[in-house]
Structures are given as C-alpha cells and as structure tokens.
Amino acid sequence: LGKVKEGAIVAGAKRVEIFPYDFSNVEDSGSVIDKAVELFGGIDYLVLNHAAMVSGSVIKTPRYREHSYIKRIHNINTFSFFQLFIHALPHLEKAGGHIFVTSSMSGEMPLGFGSLYVSSKHAVNGFFYTIQQELLARKSSVGVTIGALGFIQTDDLTALLGEEDIKTFPEFARGDVKECAKGMMDSLITRPRTFTFPNAFNKLQRILWYVNPYYHEMINSQMPAEKTDRMMEDFLVRAKERGFQAGNI
C-alpha cells in the first residue's frame, strides 16, 4: 500500500490516505467509509478490490469445511462488500458517483479447485447485478460496474504458479496486468455494466458454460483431479516460500 501511495502521488494525487482494516470484521467495516468522508468530505468512487484467495477443494481439505473458516472467507469476500456499498451509497448519491466491483469469472461459472472462493464471487455478482437493476429502477445517478476478471498475469501469480503451470493457460487467456488496470480505471468514466477481461477468452468461456451441457466433463478432461491437486500443492509450497499465507489473510 505504501508503494501504491507513492505511485499515486508521483502521478499527481494531491492527497492519499491509507486506512488499514481487517475485513473479516464485517460489523465495523463501514468505519472505513466514515473515515474517508470525514477526511475528504465525500466519496466519488468506490472500488471494492480486497479478497481472500482460497485455492483447493472443499472435498479434499478438512479446514475448508470448518464453519468458522467458511464464515471468515465470506466475511472478507462477500459481506464486507455489501456493507461498504450500504455505507457508501448515500455519499455516492450526492456525488453521482460510481462503483467498481472487482469480481471474477469465478462469479459466473465454476472453478473446480476453488469452491469457497467461487461461492463468494457468485454471491457478490448476484448481489451487485441486482443492485444495478434496482438503481436503474430508481433512476439513481450511481452506476455499478462488475469486473469479470479472468487470469491476470501478475508477477506474484506467475511466481506462485511457475513457468510450466502458466503454460497450462493459452496465451490469449492470460490478461496483461497494465491493460487490466487501465480498463478498470476507464470503467469509472465509461460506466459499463460489466468489464470482462481478458475479453475474448472470457466471453467464450461464458458461452461454453451456458450452452454446453457437458462443460464439467470438458474441463475435467483438460484438468483432471490428479493434475489439479499437484498444481495446488506446488502453489502452496511456493506461496509459503514467498511469505504468503495461502488461503488466509
């Protein structure tokens, strides 16, 4: 966050404030909005971008079946998004502002080695697509863009997956991180209802999921359980080596 702050100031931002917060504590998450309003006098844009990335199968991983762990993941990925929106909406209404919801293609289709993450993103998408409709019905000046993001090839993700596993994803399925960031920023101005990235590959995936009754069989033939389990084990080893708390915040 400190590097982000420095970059924003270099780019011309007059003032940047950082509010550290653990979004597993949903009850007080609205305090982040209150603090921003207190310091800046209002809110023009709300970007919901935090997440707990949980890799691995609920069927195979006992910890992922614990109620307390499931609740923690959904507090961070789902319920805190709802609460931030609820607290920010009156201020956004005053400004005619816009919301960017950083979600995932995992919110629109299944991903066999991420049951908890996928379920949280489905809930986020269902909520905010409905909010879009409700805001339109109220003729609200507030817009919502849902980011249906796929594989974004960040430096960290490349290091965690490794060169061989990266090749599992075709080149046109991998999104450039700078292009993705630019698309997200542009969305605050152009206000599309959905920002899909990488565009062509993810739209193809959507069509396949909606129209192909054998989608699960197709994916499992490409990514059998043995291969997926091995990829996840390697991912967790690399995450630990790089100091990430994989599956946690």
Secondary structure, DSSP 8 states (H G I E B T S, - for coil): -HHHHHHHHHTT-S--------TT--TTTHHHHHHHHHHHSS-SEEEE-------S-TTT-GGGG-HHHHHHHHIIIIIHHHHHHHHHHHHHHHHT-EEEEE--GGGTS--TT-HHHHHHHHHHHHHHHHHHHHHHHTT-S-EEEEEEE-EE--HHHHHHH-HHHHTTS-GGGEE-HHHHHHHHHHHHHH--SEEEESHHHHHHHHHHHHH-TTHHHHHHHHS-HHHHHHHHHHHHHHHHHTT--TT--
